[in-house]
Amino acid sequence: MGRHALPRGRNGKLGKNGQRVAAIAVPVVAAMAVSATSASATSALTTADKTMAGKLDQRVGTAHLGTNAAGEVRDVASGQKVWSKNPAKALMPASTNKLATAVAALTVLGPDHTVQTKAVYRSGTVYLVGGGDQQLSSADLKSLATATAKALKSKSLHSVQLKFDDHLFAAPSLATGWNSGYYSDTVAPVRALRIEGNNTLDTALTATKYFAQQLTAAGVTVGTPARATTPSGTTALATHTSKPLSTTVEYMLKHSDNDIAEGLLRLTALGQGRAATFAGGTAAVHAVLVQYGIPLTGVKEYDGSGLSRSDRMTADALSAIAGLAVDTHHQAKLWPILKGLPIAGVDGTLATSYGRFTTAPASCAAGKVDAKTGSLNDVSALAGVTKGKDGRWKSFAFVENGTAPTATVTHGLDGLAATVEGCW
């Protein structure tokens, strides 16, 4: 299975959050309430797990997470809950919500799934048709234009009208819980046609204008682009196929790309025969999570990226979702998740440039923890997997609401993850 193969030593390395804020000092606050592990559950734990749970009980109160926090650790193979604090408390998950989006997309569509951006022709008009590819680059679009121009010239066509069709997705809207200020710095209006990295209000129009420029450069005169629905009876001119879904999911998780997450949410909805909307997408995600037996009491999702301030997730659900990344029963479809998770102190949103796992005591877990970060103005979260002291996979989730995600808070989260790993 290559780099994403599940068997690995504790020191193995496998492998943007929603919003980042400036670091400021925060006071130490009281620990969150403890909900003790039952005696029967405790008796089933390994000695290493009992030690780890005891340390978490001690350290969670000094992790600077605030009082509105929750956490859970599971042993993946057995499903045993090793440790928990307020596991059923519904909190804003921020970008850890992308784990659910990734699981649903891979389950419904499969890791090899691709989408196509097409140029088709009918009666003097070229239609540029978006297929939902959020990683379509300007180079990809230039190549598509070059191939389109060549096909037109072969038909002795040197002047055409140009229209674009992004109707695969419903017209953009703000999700419940989205701030209008998210446009266009944090996320672009969700459209089926977009050049990667472009966050203009009409990304489809921007992409088509670029496509028009490239057609003109290739010797084909075009009119002013306009939005239209592609009619029947068109002739294919050129097609660009996207990267496989596995690659897209890996990038989305590694860099916490909001635009990719929202595009995948709509493609997943379409894959289940639902409308390509926030509602259709989140219904699809919910259906998939039910399929995996994820505990969903208290869980509410309104988008795919976790930007919504109305999203709610429990540590119980998040730790179960994270565990799917290393559950041997589901690797045929879900293997890209582990490969895409940021590696502590190595890459993605857990790289040292973000200040993660850089100092003791958490630095001992650098390279040993794979986890998705979550950050909004008053949300800090970390959910992922690591091998514990007993050599067994553990999934974990730590979520805090109400305190700005300062360096102090993120170091606290990192320390808890290092405790799960067992090096501290």
C-alpha positions in Angstrom: 0.0 0.0 0.0 3.0 2.3 0.0 3.4 5.3 2.3 -0.1 5.0 3.6 0.2 1.4 4.7 -1.2 0.9 8.1 1.4 -1.2 9.9 4.2 1.1 11.2 6.4 1.6 14.2 5.6 4.3 16.8 8.2 6.5 15.2 7.0 6.1 11.6 6.0 9.2 9.6 2.9 9.1 7.5 1.4 11.5 6.9 -5.3 26.0 6.6 -7.3 26.0 9.1 -10.4 28.0 8.7 -9.0 31.2 10.3 -5.8 32.0 12.1 -5.5 34.7 14.7 -2.6 36.6 16.3 -1.2 35.0 19.5 -2.1 36.7 22.7 -1.7 35.8 26.3 -4.6 34.1 28.0 -5.0 33.3 31.7 -5.0 29.8 33.1 -8.6 28.7 33.8 -10.2 25.9 35.7 -10.2 22.4 34.3 -13.3 21.0 32.6 -15.6 18.7 34.5 -14.4 15.1 34.7 -16.7 12.2 33.7 -15.0 9.2 35.1 -14.4 6.0 33.1 -16.6 3.2 34.3 -14.9 0.4 36.3 -15.8 -2.2 33.7 -14.3 -0.1 30.9 -11.2 0.6 33.0 -10.6 -3.1 33.7 -10.5 -3.8 29.9 -7.8 -1.3 29.3 -4.1 -2.1 28.9 -1.7 -1.0 31.5 -0.3 1.6 29.1 -3.8 2.9 28.4 -4.6 3.2 32.1 -1.4 5.2 32.6 -2.2 7.4 29.7 -5.7 8.0 30.9 -4.4 8.9 34.3 -2.0 11.4 32.8 -4.7 13.0 30.7 -6.9 13.4 33.8 -4.0 15.3 35.4 -2.9 17.4 32.4 -6.2 18.4 30.9 -6.7 20.9 33.7 -3.4 22.6 32.9 -3.7 22.6 29.1 -5.1 26.2 29.1 -8.2 25.0 27.1 -10.8 26.8 29.2 -13.9 25.3 30.7 -15.9 24.8 27.5 -13.9 21.9 26.3 -14.3 18.2 25.6 -12.0 15.3 24.7 -12.0 11.5 24.0 -9.5 8.8 23.2 -10.3 5.4 21.7 -8.5 2.2 21.1 -9.3 1.8 17.4 -9.1 -2.0 17.0 -11.3 -2.7 20.0 -13.4 0.4 19.9 -12.8 0.7 23.6 -13.0 4.3 25.0 -9.8 4.8 26.9 -10.4 8.3 28.3 -13.0 11.0 28.0 -14.1 14.4 29.3 -17.5 15.7 28.3 -17.5 13.4 25.3 -21.2 14.2 24.4 -20.8 18.0 24.6 -21.7 19.5 21.3 -19.1 22.2 20.3 -18.0 24.0 17.2 -15.5 21.7 15.5 -14.0 24.3 13.0 -11.9 22.5 10.4 -11.8 19.1 12.1 -15.2 18.9 10.4 -13.3 18.2 7.2 -12.7 14.7 8.4 -16.4 13.9 8.1 -16.4 15.5 4.6 -13.4 13.4 3.5 -15.0 10.2 4.9 -18.2 10.8 3.0 -16.6 11.8 -0.3 -14.3 8.8 -0.4 -17.1 6.4 0.6 -19.7 7.7 -1.9 -17.3 8.4 -4.8 -14.3 6.3 -4.2 -10.6 7.3 -4.2 -10.2 7.0 -8.0 -13.1 9.3 -8.8 -12.4 12.1 -11.2 -14.4 15.0 -12.7 -14.1 16.7 -16.1 -14.0 20.3 -17.3 -15.2 20.3 -20.9 -15.3 22.5 -23.9 -18.2 21.6 -26.3 -19.6 23.2 -29.4 -22.9 23.8 -31.0 -24.1 26.3 -33.7 -21.3 28.8 -33.5 -21.0 28.7 -29.7 -18.4 27.1 -27.4 -19.6 26.1 -24.0 -17.1 25.8 -21.2 -18.7 23.3 -18.7 -17.5 23.1 -15.1 -17.4 19.7 -13.5 -16.7 20.8 -9.9 -12.9 20.6 -10.1 -11.6 22.9 -7.3 -8.0 22.2 -8.3 -8.3 23.3 -11.9 -5.2 25.3 -12.5 -4.6 28.2 -14.9 -2.1 25.8 -16.7 -4.9 23.2 -17.0 -7.3 25.8 -18.4 -4.6 27.0 -20.9 -4.1 23.5 -22.1 -7.8 23.0 -22.5 -8.0 26.2 -24.5 -5.2 25.2 -26.8 -6.8 21.9 -27.5 -10.1 23.6 -28.0 -8.6 26.0 -30.5 -7.0 23.2 -32.4 -10.3 21.3 -32.6 -12.1 24.5 -33.8 -9.6 25.2 -36.5 -9.9 21.6 -37.8 -13.5 22.5 -38.4 -12.4 25.8 -40.1 -13.9 27.8 -37.2 -11.9 30.9 -36.3 -14.6 33.0 -34.6 -17.1 31.7 -32.0 -19.4 32.9 -29.2 -18.3 31.7 -25.7 -20.6 30.7 -22.9 -19.9 29.0 -19.6 -22.0 26.5 -17.6 -21.4 26.1 -13.9 -24.9 24.8 -13.2 -23.7 21.5 -11.9 -23.8 23.1 -8.4 -26.7 25.2 -7.2 -26.1 29.0 -7.2 -23.8 30.1 -4.4 -25.2 31.1 -1.0 -24.0 31.6 2.5 -24.3 28.5 4.6 -26.1 28.7 7.9 -23.6 30.1 10.4 -21.3 31.7 7.7 -20.2 35.2 8.1 -20.5 37.3 4.9 -17.0 38.5 5.7 -15.7 35.0 4.7 -15.9 36.2 1.1 -13.4 36.3 -0.4 -10.5 35.8 1.9 -11.5 32.7 3.7 -13.6 30.9 1.1 -15.0 31.7 -2.4 -18.6 31.4 -3.3 -19.0 27.7 -4.2 -19.1 27.1 -7.9 -18.5 24.2 -10.3 -16.0 26.2 -12.4 -13.1 27.8 -10.7 -9.3 28.3 -11.2 -7.6 27.1 -8.0 -6.6 29.9 -5.8 -9.1 32.4 -7.3 -11.6 33.7 -4.8 -13.4 36.3 -6.9 -17.2 36.6 -6.3 -17.8 35.0 -9.7 -15.0 32.4 -10.1 -16.7 30.8 -13.1 -16.7 34.1 -15.0 -13.1 34.8 -14.1 -12.1 31.3 -15.3 -14.0 31.8 -18.6 -12.4 35.2 -19.2 -9.0 33.5 -18.8 -10.1 30.7 -21.1 -11.2 33.3 -23.7 -7.8 35.0 -23.5 -6.1 31.7 -24.2 -8.4 31.0 -27.2 -7.6 34.4 -28.6 -3.9 33.8 -28.2 -4.3 30.6 -30.1 -6.0 32.4 -33.0 -9.7 32.0 -32.2 -11.8 35.1 -31.9 -14.5 34.9 -29.2 -17.3 37.1 -28.0 -18.0 38.4 -24.5 -18.5 35.3 -22.2 -22.0 34.8 -20.8 -23.5 32.2 -18.4 -25.8 29.6 -20.0 -27.0 26.1 -19.7 -25.4 23.7 -22.2 -28.0 22.6 -24.8 -28.3 19.1 -26.0 -26.7 18.0 -29.2 -23.2 19.5 -28.6 -20.0 18.2 -30.0 -17.0 17.6 -27.7 -14.0 19.7 -28.4 -11.6 19.1 -25.5 -11.7 17.7 -22.0 -9.5 18.1 -18.9 -9.7 15.4 -16.3 -9.1 16.3 -12.6 -6.7 14.7 -10.2 -8.1 11.6 -8.6 -10.2 12.1 -5.5 -7.5 10.5 -3.3 -5.1 13.3 -4.2 -7.7 16.0 -3.7 -8.7 14.7 -0.3 -5.0 14.4 0.8 -4.4 18.1 -0.2 -7.7 19.3 1.4 -6.8 17.7 4.8 -3.1 18.5 4.7 -3.7 22.2 4.0 -7.3 22.6 5.4 -8.5 23.9 2.0 -12.0 25.3 2.5 -12.9 25.6 -1.2 -12.0 22.0 -1.9 -14.0 20.9 1.1 -17.1 22.7 -0.1 -16.7 21.4 -3.6 -16.4 17.8 -2.3 -19.5 18.3 -0.2 -21.5 19.0 -3.4 -19.9 16.2 -5.4 -20.8 13.8 -2.6 -24.4 15.1 -2.6 -24.6 14.4 -6.4 -23.1 11.0 -5.9 -26.0 10.1 -3.6 -28.6 11.7 -6.0 -29.1 14.7 -3.9 -29.0 18.4 -4.7 -25.6 20.0 -4.9 -26.3 22.4 -2.0 -25.2 22.8 1.6 -28.3 20.9 2.7 -27.9 18.1 0.1 -24.2 17.7 1.0 -24.6 17.6 4.7 -27.5 15.1 4.4 -25.1 12.9 2.4 -22.4 13.2 5.0 -24.9 12.3 7.8 -26.1 9.3 5.9 -22.5 8.0 5.5 -21.6 8.6 9.1 -24.7 6.6 10.1 -23.4 3.8 7.9 -20.2 3.7 9.9 -21.9 3.7 13.2 -20.6 7.1 14.3 -22.5 8.4 17.4 -24.3 11.4 16.0 -26.4 12.6 19.0 -25.8 16.4 19.2 -24.0 16.5 15.9 -25.1 19.3 13.4 -23.4 20.1 10.2 -24.2 23.0 7.9 -21.1 23.0 5.6 -18.2 20.8 4.5 -15.3 23.0 5.7 -16.3 23.7 9.3 -16.4 27.4 8.9 -20.0 27.5 10.1 -20.5 28.8 13.6 -23.6 26.7 13.7 -21.8 23.4 13.2 -21.7 21.2 16.2 -19.6 18.0 16.8 -18.9 16.0 19.9 -15.6 14.5 20.9 -17.3 11.1 20.9 -18.2 11.5 17.2 -14.9 13.1 16.2 -12.7 10.5 17.8 -14.8 7.8 16.1 -14.5 9.5 12.7 -10.7 9.9 13.1 -10.4 6.3 13.9 -11.7 5.3 10.5 -8.4 6.6 9.1 -6.6 3.5 10.5 -9.5 1.0 10.7 -8.3 -2.0 8.7 -11.9 -2.8 7.7 -12.3 0.4 5.6 -8.9 1.0 4.0 -10.0 0.1 0.4 -11.8 3.5 0.3 -10.5 5.5 3.2 -6.7 5.1 2.9 -6.2 8.7 1.6 -7.3 10.1 5.0 -4.2 8.9 6.9 -2.0 9.9 4.1 -3.5 13.4 4.1 -3.5 14.1 7.8 -0.9 16.7 8.8 2.0 15.2 10.6 3.0 16.7 14.0 5.9 19.1 13.6 6.4 18.0 10.0 4.0 19.3 7.4 0.6 20.8 6.6 -1.2 22.8 9.4 0.9 21.0 12.0 4.2 22.2 10.5 6.7 24.0 12.6 5.9 27.2 10.7 2.5 27.1 12.6 4.4 26.6 15.9 3.1 23.1 16.4 5.0 20.4 18.4 8.1 22.6 18.4 8.8 22.8 22.2 8.8 20.4 25.1 6.9 18.5 26.2 4.9 18.1 23.0 8.0 18.1 20.7 8.7 14.5 21.7 5.7 13.5 19.5 6.9 15.2 16.4 6.5 12.9 13.5 4.4 10.5 15.5 1.0 12.1 15.5 -1.3 12.4 12.4 -4.1 14.9 13.1 -6.5 17.4 11.6 -6.4 20.9 13.1 -9.4 23.2 13.7 -9.2 26.9 14.3 -11.7 29.8 14.3 -11.6 33.0 16.3 -12.6 31.2 19.5 -12.3 27.6 18.6 -9.3 25.3 18.9 -9.4 21.6 18.0 -7.2 18.7 17.2 -8.5 15.2 16.1 -6.4 12.4 14.7 -4.5 9.2 15.4 -1.3 7.9 16.9 0.1 4.7 18.2 0.1 4.6 21.9 2.7 3.2 24.3 1.3 -0.2 23.8 1.8 -0.1 20.0 -1.9 0.0 19.2 -3.6 2.7 17.2 -5.5 5.3 19.3 -7.9 7.9 17.9 -8.4 11.1 19.8 -10.3 14.4 19.7 -9.8 17.5 21.8 -12.1 20.5 21.2 -12.3 23.9 23.0 -14.7 26.8 22.4 -14.6 30.2 23.8 -10.9 30.9 24.0 -8.8 32.4 21.2 -6.5 29.8 19.6 -3.3 31.3 20.9 0.1 29.6 21.0 -0.6 28.7 24.6 -3.8 26.9 23.7 -2.4 25.0 20.7 0.6 23.9 22.8 -1.9 22.6 25.3 -3.6 20.5 22.6 -0.2 19.3 21.3 0.7 18.2 24.8 -2.5 16.2 25.2 -1.7 14.5 21.8 1.8 13.7 23.0 0.3 12.2 26.1 -1.9 9.9 24.0 1.2 8.9 22.0 3.0 8.1 25.2 6.3 9.9 24.8 5.3 12.4 27.6 
